[in-house]
Amino acid sequence: MITKEIEFSKLRHAYTTIKKFLEDSSGVEVNSVNQRIAEDLGLFGDDNYFLLEQFVEKFELEHEGLEYERYFYSEAELFDSKAALFNLFTLSVWLPMKTIELLTLNKFKLNKPSFYKPEHPVNDMTFKDMLTWYLEGTYATSEHVQYRIKST
């Protein structure tokens, strides 16, 4: 990991710029640098793809080295016909079981089937990762670069 010094004013400007961009794009308030793009901001599939595309174009950033599938599931992985059919059958079993739990005031806990999830794991990109990318100008994440405020 590389440690770099940065002026507080530059870091504050980057923070507010990226925070506003994410809030405007998602409609969700960003409260932490650890907020995840898909899970916390609700940008799944094409939504996060177009967010990254807009992010790169708006701030004129390099994206070489970005492995999209490392961070996000594609629209096809999440919402293809196989997943929809699987979830439809799962829902037909899950819903009556959940109804029984609710009618018994959760005295009976039933093992409900899980809904479809793509097979490969992803590590959701965070606000902090996008902030690092913005500050560097080229693709880099908070795993690679750490910032320390310059002392005067």
Stockholm file with secondary structure:
# STOCKHOLM 1.0

chainA/1-152         MITKEIEFSKLRHAYTTIKKFLEDSSGVEVNSVNQRIAEDLGLFGDDNYFLLEQFVEKFELEHEGLEYERYFYSEAELFDSKAALFNLFTLSVWLPMKTIELLTLNKFKLNKPSFYKPEHPVNDMTFKDMLTWYLEGTYATSEHVQYRIKST
#=GR chainA/1-152 SS CEEEEECHHHHHHHHHHHHHHHHHHHSSCCCCTTCBTTTTTCCCTHHHHHHHHHHHHHTTCCCTTCCHHHHCCCHHHHHSHHHHHHHHHHHHHHHHHHHHHHHTTTSSCCCCCCCCCCSSCCCCCBHHHHHHHHHHSSSCCTTTEEEEECCC
#=GC SS_cons         CEEEEECHHHHHHHHHHHHHHHHHHHSSCCCCTTCBTTTTTCCCTHHHHHHHHHHHHHTTCCCTTCCHHHHCCCHHHHHSHHHHHHHHHHHHHHHHHHHHHHHTTTSSCCCCCCCCCCSSCCCCCBHHHHHHHHHHSSSCCTTTEEEEECCC
//
